[in-house]
């Protein structure tokens, strides 16, 4: 028989304003995330011209956003409502919801962080090493499959650990609003830190580093004016990637700071739980706001059509000159080269 750590519970009073803010934020992110991510996912599925590397990565972000909005956030609200208003503590159903929420929230944040890291590295490759890109149409699906399988494996072990020691789940779930007299397992703490935090921290670093390299690469290698139209769509994808990265940093940076801050504050205090509640609820901002940016961008004309139009216009103008065929051929090759980099 498994040994379970004995733990005593007591409700911690939380300001009414914090409770209302958590409910409103979560409800808004749930509705916006479900509607927005579903629209982006359906658009990517319907448009056959959106089948390049960035589009597969955006589809993966939408899938994770939809999973978080449809499954994780409703569990947030369920656990919070039971604790805040029904004053329920413990129980089999409560324990199951706690485990599902904790495992899935870590799973979604991890896959989301890895996908954003891949997007940032792909944009860096596109600008700084276009002929040696690590992600391309031949391997992007396999890479995303590996990411999902790895995350499923990691958090299956996490779920097993939660089942072995059930006292750990409420301690890492601020939505329970319960103070705990037991101490958390050292191994469990290490597992949470490594697989629950490191991926997000690494994603933030990768986004910042690749952004600096992309800016430096664009400044050091200015393209001829004749190619500026060819690169318009690619530039939009790059801007979209780093806007998405900025939203991710804005959503998760408060969580990272709060985890550092509460180490110097007594555990289970009103301030500690309020800080955890607000920062945890705010992480849903990324899942709700990303599809707003993505849908607007993806609704524009496909890059292939844009480049074809540019080549046609340039070829018609060049046909009036003596060296028309050579000029058109060179610009057509440039257009195909840029299109291959998208």
N, C-alpha and C positions, 0 to 999 in steps of 0.2 A: 504494500500500500504506500502511496506517495505521501510524503510529509509536507504539510502546508503550514506556512508561517502564520502564527496567530496574530491578528491585527484587530485593534479596536477602532471604531469610527465615531466621529462627531462632526456635525455640520458646522461649517465655518460661515459666519454672517458675511454677506457680500452686499455692497451698496446697490440699491435698486436701479440706479442709473447704469451700472455696469451690466446687470442682468438684462435690462431692456436693450442696451447697445449690442450685446452679444446676440440676442434673438433677432434683432432687426438686421444686423450685418449678415448673419448666416442665412436668413430667409431671402434677403436681396441677392446674395451670391448664389443661392440655390436656384432661384428662378432665372436669373441672368445667365448663369453658367449652363443650365440645362438647355435653354432656348438657343443661346449663342453657339455653343459647341455643336449642338445638333444641326444647326444651319450650316456651319462650316463643314462638318463631316459629310453631309448630304451633297453640298456643293462640290467638294473634292471627289466624291464618288460619281457624280453626274457628269462632270466636265472631263472628257477624255484628254484634253490638251494639258491638263494639270497633272502630269505624271512624271515630273522631274524630282531630283533628290530633295530640294526644299519642301516640295508639296507632300512627300511621304512623311517627312519629319513634322510638318504642320498637322497632318492627319493624326499622327501619333499623339501630339499634344491635345488635339480635340478629343481623342478617345479617352485619355486620362482625365481631362476636364469634365467630360460627360460622366465617367465613372465616379468621380469625386462628388459631382453635383447630384447625381441620381441616388447614390448609395450612401456615401460617407456623411454628407451634410444632413440628410434626414435623420441619421442616427445621432449626430450632434444634437439636433433639436429634441429628439426623443429622450436622450439621457438627461439633457439640461432641464427639460420640462418635468421629468419624473423627480429630479432632485430639487429644483427650485420651488415648484408649485405643489407637487404631490408628496414631497418630503419622504420619498421612498429611498431606503438604503438596503443594499444587498439584494438577494434573490437570484434565482437561476437565470431568468430573462435579463435582468440587469447585468449580470456577469457576462453573458453571451454577447450582449450589445457592446459592452465595454471592449471586449477582445476584438470583435469585428471592426469596430471603429478605429482602434489603435493600430491594428495590423494593416487595414486598408489605407488609412491616412498616411502611414509611413511608406507603404507600397506606392501610392500615387505620387507622393512627393519625391521619392527616389527615381521612378521612371521619368517623371517630369524634369528633374534636375539633369539626368543623363541625356535626355533628348535635347534639352537646351544647350548642353555642352557640345553635343554633336553638331547642332545647328551653327554654333559659334565657330567651331573648328572648320566646318565646311565653308563658311564665309571667308575665313582666313585663307584657306587653301585656294578658294576661287580668286582672291585678289593677289595673294603673295606667291602661290605656286600652282597656277592654273593647269599646267601639264602633268602634275603629280598629285591630283586630288585623291584623298583616301576614301571618300564616299562617292560612289557612282551608281548608276541604275542597276549594274550587275550584282552589287553587294548590299545596297541599302536595306532591302527587305530582310536579308539574313542577319544584318547587324541589329535591326530592331527586334527581330525574333529572339536573338541572343539576349538582348537587354531585358525583354519580358521574362524569358526563362530564368535568367539570373535573379531577377527581382522576386519571382515566384519562389525560387529555391530559398533565398535568404529569408523571406518573410514566412515561409512555411516552418522553418526552424524557429522563427520568432513566435509563431502561434503555438508551437509545441512547448516552448519555454513558458509562455503564459499559462498553458494548461497545467504544467507541472507545479508552478507556484502562482496560484490565483491571487495572492495578496499583492503581486506586483502591478497588476493592471490598473487598479484604482489610483495608485500612487503616480502613474504617468498620464492619467486622464484628468485634466483640470475641470472637465465638464461634470465630474462627479461631485465637486464642491464639498469634498470630505477631507478632514484632516486625519492623518494616520500616525499611529504610535510606533509602527514597525519600521525597520530600516530596510532599504532596498538591497538586493543581492549585488555583490561586486561584479560578478560575471554578467548579470543582466544589465547593469549600468554600462559596462564596457560594450556590450552588444548594441545597446541603444545608441551610444555615442558614435560607434564606428559606422553602423549601417543606417542610423536615423538622422545623423547630423553631417557626417563627413561628405556625403554626396552633394548635399546642398552647399556646403562651404566650398568644395572643389568647383562646383558649377559657377559660383560667384567669381572665384579667382579666374577660371577659364574665360568667362565672359569679359571680364575686365582686361585680361592680358591680350586676348585676341582682338578686342576692340582697339587697343593701342597699336597693335601690329597692323591692323587693317587701315587705320588712319595714316600711319606712317608709310604704308605701302602705297596708298593712293596719292599721298603728297610727293613721294619720291619718284613715282612713275606716272606722270600725267599723260593721259591718252590724247591723241590728235583730235582735233575738233570734228573730223569726219566720222569718228567712231562714237561720238557722244550719244547719239540717238540709239545706237546699237546696244549701249550699256544701260539704257534707262531702266529697263525692267530688272536687270541684275542689281542695279543700285537700289531699287525699291525693295527687293528681297533682302538686301543687306541691311537697309534701314529698319525694315520690319523685324528682322532677327534681333537686332540690338535694342529696339523698343520693347520687344517681348522680354529680352534679358533684363532690361531696366525694371520692368514691372515685377519680374521674379525677385530681383534684389530688394525692391521696395516692399514686397510681401513677406520675404523671409528674413531680412536683416533684423527687424524688431524681435523676431523669435530668438535668433542667435544672441542678440544683446540681452534679452530677458533671461535666457538660460545662464548667461555669465553673471548677470546682476543678482539673481536669486541665490547664488552661492554665498553671497555675503549678507543675506537677509534670513532671519529665522524661517524655516520651512513650515508651511501650513498656516502662515499668517494671512490676514485679510488682503494686504497689499500684494503678497506673492501670488495668491490664487487669482486676484483681479488681473494682475499683469499677465499671467499665463492664459487666462480666459480671453482677454482682448487680443493678444498677439496670435494665439492659436486660431481664433475666429477670423482674423484679418488675412491669414494665409489663403483663404478662399478668394481674395481679391484677384489673384493671378488667373484662376480658373474662370472667373466671370469676365474679366476685362480683355484677356487675350483674343477671344473670338470676335470682339468688336473691331480690333485692328486687322485681324486676319481676313474677315469676311469682306471688308471694304477693299482690301488689297486684291483679293482673289477674284472679285467681281469685274475687275478691269479686263481689257482684252488680253489674250494669251501672248506670251513673248514671241512665239513663232510668227503670228500674224503681224505683230509690230515690226519685226525684223524684215519680213518679206516686203512690207509696204515701203520701208526705208530703202531697201535694195532696188525696188522698182523705180522709186523717185530718183535715186542717184543715177541709175542706169539711163533713164530717160534724159536727164540733164546732160549727162556725159556724152550721149549719142550725137549731140550737136557739134562736138569737137572732133578734131582729126584723130586723136588717140582715144576714141570712145571705148573701143572694145577692151583695151588693156586696163583702162581706169575702172570700167564696170567689173571686170574679172577680179581685180584686186579688192574692190569694195565688197563684192559678193563673197570672196574668201574670208574677209574680215568678219562679215556678218555671220557666216557659218561658224567661225571660230568662237565668236562671242556667244552664239546660241548654245554651242557645246559646253560652255562654262556655266550656264544657268543651272 
